[in-house]
Amino acid sequence: MAFALPSSLSPHVCVLSSPDLEQLLRASSLPPLEDILQSFSPLPQGLRRERPNLVTVAHSTFAIRFSNLIDVENACLEDEEKRSARIIDWIGERIDRQCPKWWWDELRRCLEGDNVPSKTEGWNHPVSIILAVSTTAPNPLQAVTTLHSRTLEFPSWVDTSHLVCTLIVHPSTSALSDEEATALFNAVKKQYGVHVYLLPLILPSPPPPPVSIPHLPPQLPPPPLDVEQHDINGNLTSTLSNTRESLGIFKEQCGSLRELVVMSLVPWMERRVIEWNEVYSSSRRLPSRLFSSTRRPPVHTSSTSLSSLPVRSHTYSASQTSLSGPSFSLPPPSQQRRLAEFATILGDHKLAIGVWESLQKEGKGGSLPAHAQFQALKYAVRWETSISHNDFLSDTLEGERWLVWAAGNSEETPTALLLAHAALLSARKQAKRRAALWYFFAASKLQKCGIKPLAMYLLRRAHEILSDRPRKLLSPSFWESQGIIASQNAGFNAALSGVEHPLGRLLYATGEIRGAIKLFLGLLRWSSTVSAREKNGDGDNEEFLDSDKSYLEDFTVAVSYLKSVSGQEVHLNDLIIPASGRLILRGDTVGGGISEWERMEETWRSFWKLRGKETLEKSGKAVIGDSFWVEVVLYNPLDADVTLANLTLIVEAQGHDCDWLSRNVQVERIDEITLHAKENRSVSLAVRVSEASTLVITDFGYEFLGLLTAKESLARRGRRLQDTLQQRLTPTYAPDIFIKAAIEDDNLELDVSFATVEPLVFLEGEYRWVEMRLSNIGSRAIGEVWLLAGPEDQISPYCPSAEISRKFLLRNLAGVLFTDNKLPRWTPYNIRLEEELQPSEVIRTTLIWRPVRSANQRICLMFVYREREGCTFYYTRVTKSYEINPCLIVSAKPYTTPLKHHPFQVNVEISNTGSTALRVTQLTTISPVWQCSPLHLLSSAPLQPAQSANFSLAAFPSEDKDCIGKTHDFVARTLGNVLSGREVESGNPPPLYLSCNHTFSGEDHLPLLNPAISHLYLCGRRNVIASSMARSHPHIPTASRSSIFPFYNPLSLDILVFWEIPSEQRCGFTLLSSLILGPSHGALQEIIGDAEQAKVKRSMYAETQREKTEMLQSIRNSEWNAESNPLVVSVEDGLVMEHDFDKGGCLAYVTFTLRNYSLTHPSRYILRFNPSLSRNAAVGPLNLLAPRYIGPLLVRGCLQPSESSSVEARLWVSRPGIYALCGWEVEVEVSEPWLDGSKTSWRTRHRYVQGSPAECCPYFTVNGLPRPHT
């Protein structure tokens, strides 16, 4: 498909209107005829012509330029060098007035509006001249004759080959009737040729609605002497306005322009190409390219097919007016150049390229006169417009380098614009350094030309590119949702200073003093940097010092001016030293991450929200006469050392004035500090108050460089508000949060510490009794204390064995525990106090603690307390580091067994990875469905380091199996809501009864009966389940997981191995909680299928769709959607029989046992015995004989859940040997569960095919009887 040429390379048509036509258009409030015709260019439907034996060239669009003939003739009389200079200045003036962002479009429009012919090329030379009259003239035929007899006043260098067309406008207000207008048309056509067109013009009243058209390109105003007679800018404005208001009149007649182009202009140009190409080919002695067997001349038409071209053409070739002078003696453009231009316009690119190359080789188009700058500017814009964007920026073409080459070294506005556009294209290619360099050069040229707004814009673009850091492929709202402000990267440091300095000066010159000061401060280099360069032996120190001196002078001038215009109100809050602060009270030196303590506070508020309305506040308020501190974190963002003097805090007292502050508040003041480049430093300022009040620390004050008094706000931005729709759409925040300190006469404060100070070393899985020391260091009694820990910490108040209730003991000995099957939430524990804790009183409490491995190996505890019921809660914090050494590793592997009373066997392996021998005291299994019994006694011998012990358990299902289906239905319902985007219900999963089975070694004891130990087990399982959910389902919110997933999978089996080290008085347990027994049947396949078939909602963010896909995949791979074949075939193996083969062959009977291991779903099967294997000589690596099945070879059956069936197969044995029991296949269909025992309907859920094992094939042996001795 042919590409679209720039409009500046389209055919140029000059229009000469008769006086009566001009008067008609003015009376109808219409623009000149050339502007009306220009409004219909380009032709919207393009051009296409199909003729036998000719090549077809299609144009998607076809543009034409229309100009006033008299204006073009007058413009040709001006000296071309002077006119080029005026164009360059005119473009600069327009760019200076326009918005800086649209400079390239403005430049391109200015060049597209230049229609004046040039001496060096023929694109602007007229291709056609339209002589237009109207039927309102007294004698229309005489008006046509007058226009045709007019002599063209073009210079000698303007091409005389052009088509002359006649246009007769017949308005509805004309005195001539339609028949008379037609007769006039025929008469003109007979006299002046077929290129005559009649345009009926209907002028309704009122006029039709306006038609929107593109803005006409601007044109160069005439020379200053002709401004009063020819105000082109004024005409352009009125023309555009009138055209927009009245162009609807021509909506029906716009086809006349298309007819003129299709019937006259294009065929005429085609004939010129054919004629000129014959001359060109003969002069080169080359065969004709147009009439060879492989090439046909291109022709063009509209959708209207023409049978033949007009037989007569009318070409204007009258003699030109004789003009004396050397400037008018130049010849017109050569015929070869016009051939190349016409072929390019018509789309015959193969011919055009050959002629252009020939012109280039002969030097007939390569030399440029003195106005080369303007010509280069036009060429560069044509390149950028006509070549596709991808090709122009390709590595092969590198169009941006063409623009730089065309710009040259001239210090003019258009040259700078070429450089700027080359920089823009380089930035799109991610060539950032090159783009910044060309932006800088363009800005420098524009600054010299006095165009400061655009120069500043380009410098800022260069600064933005150099400061840019690699883009992150994240959602635009990610940083805001995370509350993170991405730190700015310095980018290309070496080039930044060269851009920032002129940009700062421009900002200062345009009145942006603060922006200039900010840039100057970033450019400063102090003596430390200079000393470092001198130490390294850098030879450019003098130049560096000169730059520093210039930067310092500019900064001083800018600051002095700012002080002079601002007086005493100079604020640099957001420009100099960013600061943030926090209040430090007694007890705030406890470690731990801020997020951990905030999470605990939120946990407490959620817990107490359902119990009361009392609030939680931080303990350790400031007391009268005691000092508290405000820690201010300062950051120097500059590349220079900064000195700050008179550092202090600006405080306010609620309900008090400044006099009270001066009498009762003492704030520490620091004389001076020096912040090095890019340095962070914390400064603590003490505050002491002599009366009870509430202080608000608002700002941090200082003197910057001894010149300016500045202050930085210490307030933090409030939380993001999302209560209303408007707040969710537009970021809205609560009021800023200030640092407040409440000073009281007395206080309520609890101090908590561990009773032991030595480091704590644990074995993995060990639980230990830890003593805590609680001391009341306040002035009021404490009546209630609560304990909070982290969500992964396993800690609980210790319950002595003597306090275990008899009811709890009997219930656990029965082997059944009840659970609501909901993921337990971490809740605070109440520490029982015998009586109120009085001031200065100390008590001790015991906690049982089973530490877990974590990143920081530290436990963080929060103690919440209050004076009495109804009072405000306060909290204190304590941390303790610990170390965990390896101990036991427990693994288990289940197997199916053919035994009816225990279908599964679980082999448990216990490995001692520690450095101390230990004794396994108890093994406990917990499961909703499975009950376990030991197959042998648990050894009481110590397990030495690096040793392992194996233990086997027999697993069999309990009687209650309905919980499996109910639990799976609950999970399918909740996950269905998640996948469909509906709100997750807050219901609870079905409750479960857990079967507990214990195996002891030696003396019987049940540590699991202690509520504290049971709580540790539940915490350990909760950690396992929570971490598994976080890994498997990261896109499901944490708060919703407890309402979606049950705590126990009905088929799960937990194994707890209790151990002890009597010599060290240590004990603990290891939990294995990832074992699933029994087959599952894809309980989630229905909701997954519905989600895949549902209509996908489009999202503006790619990561949203990716998250949905990952969520669906994680649900498909979850344990709740597991699927396996429930039917297992067991073959009687190792059978040995004897037979006397002298009497012939014998029959062997082998039993096949088929068992359905599913607890919920029935199955039916088809057992096939394949007799084709009987022809094989041997089977497998042991060279076993192939079996030969006889009798029924197809057995069908149906098995209920946990039911088994036996099939006796008969095999024919013809000789002694070992026979493989292979060659059979089982097809299994798993049905949906039968409700209420009904077996009337069978709905197949899954299908499986199972064959004989390829390895470890079962076999039987047939021995022949020994022959008797004779």
Residue, then its C-alpha position, 0 to 999 in steps of 0.5 A: m500500500a502506498f504511503a501518504l505524502p506530506s501535504s507540502l508535496s501535493p499538487h499545487v493548484c492556483v485559482l483566479s476568480s473573476p470580480d463577479l465571483e469574488q463579489l458573490l462570495r463576499a455577499s454570501s459571507l463566504p471565504p475566497l474560492e481557494d479557501i473553500l476548495q482547500s477545505f475539501s482536501p484531502l479527498p476522503q475516499g482516495l483514488r483508484r483506477e483499474r484499466p486493462n493491461l495497466v498497473t493500478v496504484a491506489h491512494s488512501t488519501f489524495a491531497i491538493r493545495f489551492s492558492n490565489l494566483i495573484d498572491v503567488e505571482n506577487a510572492c514570486l517577485e520577492d527576492e528568495e534569500k530575503r523571503s527565506a530570512r523573513i520565514i525563519d523570523w516569522i516562525g520564531e515569532r509564532i513559536d514564541r507565542q505558542c504553548p511550548k508543548w506544541w512547537w513541532d506541530e506549529l513548525r510543521r504547519c508553518l512549512e505546510g502553508d508555504n506554497v510559493p514556487s522555489k528556484t531549486e525545486g518544483w513542488n510549489h510550481p503550479v500544476s493547474i490553474i483554475l479560472a473561476v467565474s459566476t453566472t451573476a456576471p453581466n456577460p459570463l462568456q465574456a468573463v471567461t474569455t477575459l480570464h483566459s486571455r490574461t497573461l501570467e506574470f510568473p518569473s522565467w524560472v516558474d514551470t509553464s507546464h500546467l493544466v488550465c481548467t474553467l469553473i462556472v459557479h451557478p448560484s441559485t440567485s443568478a438571473l440565468s436559468d438552469e437551462e441557460a447555465t447549461a448552454l453556457f457550460n457547453a459553449v465554454k467547453k466547446q471553445y476551451g476544451v473538456h476541462v470545464y465544470l459547472l458548480p450549482l450553488i444553492l444559498p438557502s436562508p437561513p444557512p445550514p448548520p456549520v461544518s467542522i473543518p481542519h484549520l488552514p495552515p498559516q502563511l507568511p505575511p507579505p512584505p511590510l510595504d504591502v501589509e495594509q493592502h494584503d493582511i494575510n494574517g487577517n484574511l486567514t482569520s476571517t476565512l477560517s471563521n467564515t468557512r466554519e460558519s458557512l461551509g455547509i452550503f457546499k456539502e452537496q457540491c463537494g463532488s465537483l472537486r473530486e470530478l476535477v481531480v479524477m477527470s482532468l488533473v490526474p489524467w493530465m499528469e499521467r500523460r505528462v509522465i508518459e511523455w517525459n519518461e519517453v524522452y528520459s528513457s531515450s536520452r539514457r538509451l534505456p528500454s522504456r520502463l513504462f511499456s515493458s512486459t513487467r511494468r505498466p504506467p500507473v493510472h488513477t481514478s476514483s471509485t467511478s470507472l472511466s472507459s477512456l481518457p479525454v481526447r483533448s487536453h488544454t495546456y497553458s504555454a503562453s509566452q511569459t511577460s518579459l522581465s529584465g534583470p539577472s534574477f529573472s534569467l534563471p530557467p525553470p526546473s528541469q523536465q527530469r525533476r518535474l518527471a520525478e515530482f509528478a511520478t512521486i505524487l502519482g505513486d509511481h515510486k519505482l520510476a521516481i526513485g530512478v529519476w531522483e538517483s539520476l539527478q543526484k548523480e549528475g548534481k542537478g539537485g544536490s547543490l543548494p543556494a544561499h537559502a540552504q537553511f530554509q530548504a534544509l528545514k523543509y526537507a527535514v520536516r518532509w522526512e519526518t512527515s512522509i516516513s512512517h514513525n517506526d521506519f524513521l526511528s529504526d536503527t537502520l534509518e536513524g531519522e533523528r540523526w537526519l534532523v540533526w544533520a539538517a539543523g547544522n550549526s545555525e543559531e536560528t529558531p527553526t534549527a533549534l526546533l529540529l534539534a528539539h524534535a530529534a531529542l524527542l524522537s531519541a527519548r522515544k527510542q530510550a536513547k536518554r543521554r543523546a536526547a538530553l544532549w540535543y535538548f540542551f543544544a536546542a535550548s541554548k540556541l533558543q535562549k540566544c534567540g530570546i525565546k525563553p519559555l520554550a528554552m526553559y521547557l526544553l531544559r526541564r525535559a533534559h533535566e527530567i530525562l537525566s534525573d529519570r531512573p529505570r521504570k518499574l512495571l507496576s500499577p500507577s496506584f501501587w505506590e499510593s496503595q502502599g504509602i511509599i514515596a519513590s525516592q528520586n534517583a540522581g540519574f546521569n550525574a555527570a551531565l545534570s550540572g550542565v543542565e541545572h545551571p542554565l535552567g536555574r538562571l532561566l528560572y531566576a530570570t523569569g521570577e521563579i526564585r525558589g526553583a532557582i535556589k533549589l537548583f543552585l543548592g544542588l550544584l554546590r561543591w564544598s571544600s571536602t570534595v575539592s580536597a578529595r580531588e586534590k588528593n587524587g591528583d585531578g588536574d581539573n581542579e581550577e576549572f572545578l573551583d571556577s564552576d563552584k564560584s559561579y554556582l555560589e555567586d548565583f546562589t547568593v544573588a538569588v537568596s539576596y533577592l529573595k530576602s529583599v522582596s520577601g522581607q522577614e517572611v522567607h520560608l524554605n520549608d519544602l526546599i532545604i532539609p526534610a525532617s521527621g520527628r517522634l516522641i521518646l518517653r521513658g520505656d520507648t527504647v524497647g526494640g522490635g519493629i514498628s509494624e509488629w507493635e502496630r499490629m498488636e495494637e490493632t489486634w487488641r482494638s479488634f478484640w476489645k471492640l466487642r467487649g467495651k468502648e475503652t480506648l488503648e493509649k500508650s503508657g509512660k506519659a511525661v511527668i512534671g519536672d521530668s524530661f522527655w525527648v523529641e528525636v528529629v531525623l534530618y536528611n541533607p538532599l544536596d551534594a554539598d555540606v550544609t551548616l545549620a545553626n540554632l536548632t530548636l523545636i517550635v511548640e504549642a500548649q493547648g489552652h495556654d498562650c506564649d507567656w505561659l510557654s516562656r515561663n513553664v516550658q524549656v526546650e533545648r537549643i543546639d548551636e550548630i551542626t554540619l550535615h554532609a552531602k546526602e547524610n541522614r542524622s538524628v538529633s534529640l532535643a530535650v523538653r521539660v515542663s513545670e505544669a500539667s498540660t498537653l504540648v504540640i510539637t509543630d515544627f523544627g526550626y533552624e537557620f540555614l547557612g546563617l542566611l535564612t530562618a527556616k522551619e520544617s513541619l514535623a506533622r505526618r500526613g493523615r490516613r487515606l479516607q475511603d468512606t465515600l465514593q468521592q474519597r475513593l476516587t480522589p485521594t483524600y486524607a485526614p488532617d495532619i497528625f502532630i506530635k503531642a506530649a501529655i504532661e501529668d501530675d501522676n501516672l499509671e505505669l507497669d514495667v515488665s521484664f523477664a526474670t532471667v537475663e541470660p540468653l535463652v537457648f531452645l531446642e526446636g519444638e521445646y516448650r519451657w516455663v518462663e517467669m515474668r516480673l511485673s512491677n508497678i512503677g506508677s502512682r496508681a494501683i493496677g487491677e487488670v492485666w492482659l498479654l498479647a504476642g505475635p500471631e506466630d508466637q506460641i505462648s500461653p499462661y501456664c496451667p498446673s496439672a493439678e488445676i486440670s478439671r476432671k471433666f476435661l480429663l475424662r473427655n480427652l481420655a475418651g479420644v474425641l475432641f470437639t472443634d468448630n473447625k475455624l482458623p483460630r484467631w490470636t486473642p489476648y490472654n488475661i493474667r489473673l491477679e489475686e489482688e490489685l497491684q499496688p504502686s512499687e509492688v512486684i509480682r511474678t507470673t509463669l508463662i509456657w512458651r514454645p518458640v518458633r524459628s523467625a527472621n529476627q529470633r526475637i519475641c515481642l510481648m505487649f502487656v495491656y493494663r488498666e486501673r479498674e473496670g471502665c478506665t482507659f487501657y495502657y500498654t507496655r512492651v518487652t522483647k527477648s532474643y533467643e536461639i533455636n538449635p535443631c532437634l527432631i525431624v519427623s516424616a511419614k508416608p502412607y501406604t494402602t493395604p489389602l487388609k479390611h480392618h485397616p486400609f492404610q498403614v502409616n510409617v513414621e520416621i523419627s530422626n534425631t538431628g541434635s547433639t543430645a540423646l533424647r527419649v520419645t515418650q508419646l506419639t499422638t495422632i489427631s484426625p477428624v476421620w482417621q483412627c490409628s493404632p500402633l502395629h508395635l510398641l514404641s521403644s523407650a530406649p534413648l534416641q542418640p544423635a544422628q539416629s533414626a527410629n521407625f514406627s508403624l501405625a494402622a489407620f482406619p476410618s471412623e463411623d462419621k463420614d458425613c463431615i467430609g461432604k459437608t466440609h467440601d461443600f462449604v469450601a466449594r461455596t466460599l471459593g465460588n464466591v471468591l472466584s465470582g467476585r461476590e462477598v464472602e459469607s461470614g458463616n462458620p464451617p461445619p464443626l468436627y469431632l477429632s479422634c485422638n489416639h495415643t501411644f506411650s513408651g513406659e509410664d502413661h502420661l498425657p501432656l496434651l491434656n494440659p490446656a496450655i499444651s493443647h493451646l501450643y499444639l493449636c498455635g503450631r497447627r495454626n502457623v502451619i495452616a496460615s503459612s500454607m494459605a499464604r503460599s498457596h493463595p497469596h491473592i486472597p486477603t488474610a482477613s478473609r481466609s478464616s471465613i473461606f478455609p476450614f481449620y481441618n481437612p476431614l482427611s488430614l492426619d496430625i502426628l505429634v511426637f513428644w520427647e524429653i531429655p531428663s538429664e537437662q529437664r527439657c521436653g517438647f513436641t514435634l508436629l507433622s501436620s501435612l498428611i492427607l489419607g485417602p483419595s479425593h475427588g476434585a471437590l472444586q472442579e464445578i466452581i473452577g469450570d464455572a469461573e473459566q466459562a464466565k464472561v471475563k471483565r476487562s481491567m485497565y491493569a494487566e496485573t489485575q487479570r494476572e492475579k485472577t489467573e494466578m488465583l484460579q490456578s492456586i485453587r485448582n492446585s489446592e488440597w481441596n481440589a485434589e483428585s486420585n483413583p480410589l480403586v486399587v487392584s491387589v493380585e495374589d502374588g507368589l503362588v506356588m503349585e505343582h503339576d504333572f505335565d506328562k498328563g498335559g496342561c493344567l489350570a491355575y487360579v489367581t485371586f484379584t482383589l479390587r477395593n474402593y478406598s474412597l470414603t464417600h464415592p461409589s465406583r464401578y469397574i470393568l476388569r479386562f484380561n488381554p489374551s494377546l500377551s499369551r503369544n509373547a515368549a517372555v515378559g519383563p527383565l526376569n524373563l517371566l512367562a506370559p500368562r494365558y487367561i481363559g474363561p471370562l475375560l471381562v468382569r464388571g462390578c460396582l463397589q460402595p465406599s470402602e467396599s472390596s470385591s474378589v475376582e478369581a482368574r483362570l490361567w492355562v499353564s502348558r509347561p512349568g515355569i514362572y508366570a507373570l500376572c500381567g496383561w490385565e486392565v481396569e476401567v474405573e468410573v467414580s460416581e457422585p455420592w448417593l444421597d440417602g442410600s438411593k442407587t437409582s441414578w448414576r452420575t459419573r464424576h471421574r474416569y480412570v484406566q489402570g493397567s498391570p504394573a510395568e515393574c515389580c510385576p506379580y507372578f506365580t510359579v508352577n513346578g513339574l512333578p519329578r519323574p519316577h526312577t525306572 
